[in-house]
Amino acid sequence: MKTKKRILLIYIFLNPLFTFVLSQVFRLNFITNLVLYYVLPAIALMYLTNKDTIVKAALFSLISGVLIGLALDYIFTFSGSWWVNDTIFNFRFLNIVPIEDILWGFLNIFLVVLFYEVFLEMDKKQNKNPKQHYMWALALITLTIFSLAYVLNPQLLYIPHFYIYGGITLLIIPSLIFFIRFKKPVKKIFITALYFFYLSLLFELGAVNLGHWGFYADNYLLTLTLGNIRVPFEELFFYVTILASSMLVYYEYFFDDRK
């Protein structure tokens, strides 16, 4: 098992770099990049964990990445935070959010949790956290508020600078509170965040360079430009740098044991 885990770890660390080069050389589309960056590593990680962990990771990813994430993605996109250009599907959720975004919402969090569980948690016994119900309730409340706002007046969902407000409210503040209260998982979460900074940065820069999505608003705090790549500070900070650690904060509190 240790040998298999070492081999898997080497693959997990080399895969983002390999995929980045491959995607730029062959100009791979968004959906293909999702498979290479997220699906294949997730399958490999599932091979070294147990069914209970996979189910727990999938449920958390469904709630946070799809149910809650879909509403947030709509607001981000509708408010001009970004726009996805590359989609192979004719359908967009409410004519705004492409299928690829929904898949990414699930796969990104699913891979984060699997990486965390396989390499850092290594718990064979998965006890159900009773706080899971609160996560389901949070998803229901989010979707209810979103639906009411959309039906009554869709313009209520247009929130300039939502990237900043949402990032501070949903990521930074809960993380700070959690890290103050629960010290034990901090190191494990930080290690996981380092890896996903590396993966997310390559995924982001490669996708923007290929035109999979872009940032076309003029209300970012700061926009960084590298050749043809134009990425706002908010994207680099809230997504590339802290999203993985923030998702693990929610996972530990609502689904795991906070240890």
Secondary structure, 3 states (H helix, E strand, C coil): CHHHHHHHHHHHHHHHHHHHHHHHHHCCCHHHHHHHHHHHHHHHHHHCCCHHHHHHHHHHHHHHHHHHHHHHHHHHHHCCCCEECCCCCCCEECCCEEHHHHHHHHHHHHHHHHHHHHHHHCCCCCCCCCCHHHHHHHHHHHHHHHHHHHHHCHHHHCCCCHHHHHHHHHHHHHHHHHHHHCCCCHHHHHHHHHHHHHHHHHHHHHHHHHCCEECCCCCCCCEEEECCEEEEHHHHHHHHHCHHHHHHHHHHHHCCCCC
